[in-house]
Amino acid sequence: DMAQRHGEMQWVTKIYSALDENRFLLYAQPIVPIKSQSKQHYELLLRMKDPSSEIIAPGNFLPAAERYDIIQQLDLWVIEHSFKLLSQSTDFLESINFVSINLSGKSLSSKNLLETIIATLETTSISADKICFEITETAAIANFNNALNFINVLKGRGFRFALDDFGTGLSSFEYLKKMPVDFLKIDGIFIKEITENPIDYELVKSINGIGHVMGMKTIAEFVENDEILSKLAGLEVDYAQGYGMGMPVPLEPLI
């Protein structure tokens, strides 16, 4: 445990250094429609570049950012930089449905971040419906009242919302009835073995059906091959995301 804490403290120093030197990057991974003719959209993903220009995956530094309360600064960086890049790329925005931006659980309680999002929108040429904020199910449940207020305020401005990693919480369906989100992302843990495990298949079928009854579009994560994609198409899941659909790529060259 001490070794883990020591490792996290080293990442805290690296995160602050990367923020000071602007060594964070935005990547984008496609989320593609399975059957409909609607446009695809992208999830924006954070990467760190170390001083030698090696790209570092978020799994290395985000746990430390969460534990030591730096995560809101990273959320703020992502919002400001993604809005700036997208506002300069109107052709790209018109060619896609929207982009998804992840928000941490702690950001859902931040009045400052809420005000920053609204102010940033007002100073750019981006239409709010081109932005979808993703929040995890566990974060939404842990901060339920704050999350509800956060979602309602920004939906009133035209933003969209997706509930990420759905299916991992113990009270999923109970809270889902009260959560006014537009998209339901089915946790990849159920998708990976959907072709072999009948329990996973029925769980995905159930989540997809509930989502549709509530007027939400569904997105399957961890779609890695055509066999999985075929199963999802049979269940009428709306969108697929995963290495089988497209790898994350740097955002700037993409747009």
Backbone hydrogen bonds, N-H to C=O, Kabsch-Sander energy under -0.5 kcal/mol:
donor,donor_aa,acceptor,acceptor_aa,energy
5,R,1,D,-2.3
6,H,2,M,-2.5
7,G,3,A,-2.2
8,E,4,Q,-2.3
9,M,5,R,-2.3
10,Q,6,H,-1.6
11,W,7,G,-1.4
12,V,8,E,-1.8
13,T,9,M,-1.6
14,K,10,Q,-1.8
15,I,11,W,-2.8
16,Y,12,V,-2.3
17,S,13,T,-2.1
18,A,14,K,-2.5
19,L,15,I,-2.4
20,D,16,Y,-2.4
21,E,17,S,-2.1
22,N,19,L,-0.8
23,R,18,A,-2.9
25,L,47,R,-3.0
27,Y,25,L,-0.5
27,Y,45,L,-3.3
28,A,249,V,-3.0
29,Q,43,E,-2.2
31,I,41,H,-3.4
32,V,240,A,-2.2
34,I,238,D,-2.7
35,K,238,D,-0.5
41,H,31,I,-2.2
42,Y,98,F,-1.5
43,E,29,Q,-2.6
44,L,42,Y,-0.5
44,L,100,S,-3.2
45,L,27,Y,-2.8
47,R,25,L,-2.4
48,M,56,I,-2.1
49,K,23,R,-3.3
50,D,48,M,-0.5
50,D,54,E,-2.6
53,S,50,D,-3.0
56,I,48,M,-3.7
60,N,57,A,-1.7
61,F,57,A,-0.6
62,L,58,P,-3.0
65,A,61,F,-2.0
66,E,62,L,-2.7
67,R,63,P,-2.4
68,Y,64,A,-2.4
69,D,66,E,-1.1
70,I,65,A,-2.7
71,I,65,A,-1.5
73,Q,70,I,-0.7
74,L,70,I,-1.5
75,D,71,I,-2.5
76,L,72,Q,-2.4
77,W,73,Q,-2.1
78,V,74,L,-2.5
79,I,75,D,-2.5
80,E,76,L,-2.6
81,H,77,W,-2.6
82,S,78,V,-2.7
83,F,79,I,-2.3
84,K,80,E,-1.7
85,L,81,H,-2.5
86,L,82,S,-2.7
87,S,83,F,-2.2
88,Q,84,K,-0.8
88,Q,85,L,-0.7
89,S,86,L,-1.7
93,L,89,S,-2.1
94,E,90,T,-2.2
95,S,91,D,-1.2
96,I,92,F,-0.7
96,I,93,L,-0.7
97,N,40,Q,-2.3
99,V,130,K,-2.4
100,S,42,Y,-3.2
101,I,132,C,-2.7
102,N,44,L,-0.5
103,L,134,E,-2.7
108,L,104,S,-0.7
108,L,105,G,-0.9
109,S,106,K,-1.2
110,S,107,S,-1.5
111,K,109,S,-0.8
114,L,110,S,-1.8
115,E,111,K,-2.4
116,T,112,N,-2.2
117,I,113,L,-2.5
118,I,114,L,-1.9
119,A,115,E,-2.6
120,T,116,T,-2.9
121,L,117,I,-2.2
122,E,118,I,-2.0
123,T,119,A,-1.0
124,T,121,L,-1.2
130,K,127,S,-2.2
131,I,128,A,-1.9
132,C,99,V,-2.8
133,F,160,R,-2.6
134,E,101,I,-2.8
135,I,162,A,-2.3
137,E,164,D,-2.1
140,A,136,T,-2.4
141,I,137,E,-2.3
142,A,138,T,-2.3
143,N,139,A,-1.7
144,F,141,I,-1.1
147,A,143,N,-3.6
148,L,144,F,-2.7
149,N,145,N,-2.2
150,F,146,N,-2.8
151,I,147,A,-2.8
152,N,148,L,-2.5
153,V,149,N,-2.6
154,L,150,F,-2.0
155,K,151,I,-2.9
156,G,152,N,-1.7
157,R,154,L,-0.7
158,G,155,K,-1.0
159,F,154,L,-2.1
160,R,131,I,-2.3
162,A,133,F,-2.5
163,L,183,F,-2.6
164,D,135,I,-3.1
164,D,162,A,-0.7
166,F,185,K,-2.9
168,T,165,D,-1.2
172,S,169,G,-0.7
175,Y,171,S,-2.3
176,L,172,S,-2.2
177,K,173,F,-1.3
178,K,175,Y,-1.4
179,M,175,Y,-0.6
179,M,176,L,-1.0
181,V,179,M,-2.2
182,D,161,F,-2.3
183,F,161,F,-1.8
184,L,217,K,-2.6
185,K,163,L,-2.8
185,K,183,F,-0.5
186,I,184,L,-0.7
186,I,219,I,-3.0
187,D,166,F,-2.4
190,F,187,D,-1.8
191,I,187,D,-0.7
192,K,188,G,-2.3
194,I,191,I,-1.8
196,E,193,E,-1.2
197,N,193,E,-3.0
201,Y,197,N,-2.0
202,E,198,P,-2.0
203,L,199,I,-2.3
204,V,200,D,-2.5
205,K,201,Y,-2.4
206,S,202,E,-2.4
207,I,203,L,-2.8
208,N,204,V,-2.7
209,G,205,K,-2.2
210,I,206,S,-2.6
211,G,207,I,-2.5
212,H,208,N,-2.2
213,V,209,G,-2.3
214,M,210,I,-1.7
215,G,212,H,-1.6
216,M,211,G,-2.9
217,K,182,D,-2.2
219,I,184,L,-2.8
220,A,239,Y,-2.6
221,E,186,I,-1.6
223,V,241,Q,-2.4
224,E,222,F,-0.9
229,L,225,N,-2.0
230,S,226,D,-2.3
231,K,227,E,-1.7
232,L,228,I,-2.2
233,A,229,L,-2.2
234,G,230,S,-1.9
235,L,231,K,-1.2
236,E,232,L,-0.6
236,E,233,A,-0.9
237,V,232,L,-2.3
239,Y,218,T,-2.1
240,A,32,V,-2.5
241,Q,220,A,-2.5
244,G,223,V,-1.9
245,M,223,V,-0.6
245,M,242,G,-1.6
246,G,242,G,-1.8
249,V,28,A,-2.4
251,L,26,L,-2.9
254,L,250,P,-1.1
255,I,251,L,-2.2
